[in-house]
Amino acid sequence: MLVVDLLTDILLYLDVKSRPVAVLRANHVIFCEAEDFNKRHIFALCLQTPAMKSSPHEVKLKLGSRGTSVEQWICICSCNAGQSGYCEHVVADLLYVNW
């Protein structure tokens, strides 16, 4: 089943490197859309926690086609920690996509 496979991959990617649950539960993911469903390219917007009225963070997820290993994923966020690919916004969006 695709959902279970993707969740397993997300947890492998996460590897306990961030704390996205608060972002997800607070409904800070305000937009999330697949740009290319087959290759799983996703664009999302996520509210900034300390500055809710500021422009949202832009999150870009490139998960590759099905079967691509998590080491090949490219995940970027416009927040300060987002270039690492492991910020709370990236992981919250990964979990949101799996929802």
C-alpha positions, 0 to 999 in steps of 0.5 A: 500500500502506497500510504504505508510505504511512504510513511515508512520512508518518511520515518526513515528520512526523519530519523528523529532529527526534528519536531514537526508535530506541533507545526502539524497539529497547529494547522500551520501547513496552509497549502500543499500541492503535488506539482508532479504526482508520479515523481512526487514533487510537492510544493507547500506553504507553512506558517512561521510560528513566531511571526504568524503574520509574516510570509509563510515558509516555502517548502519544496519536496522532491521525493523521486519516483516510487522506489527512490531511496530516502537518501536521494530525496531533496527537501528544502524550506525557506526557513533558516534551518531549511537548507538542511532538509530536516526542519520542522516545516519539511517534516510536517509537510512530509507527514501532511502529504501522507495524511 
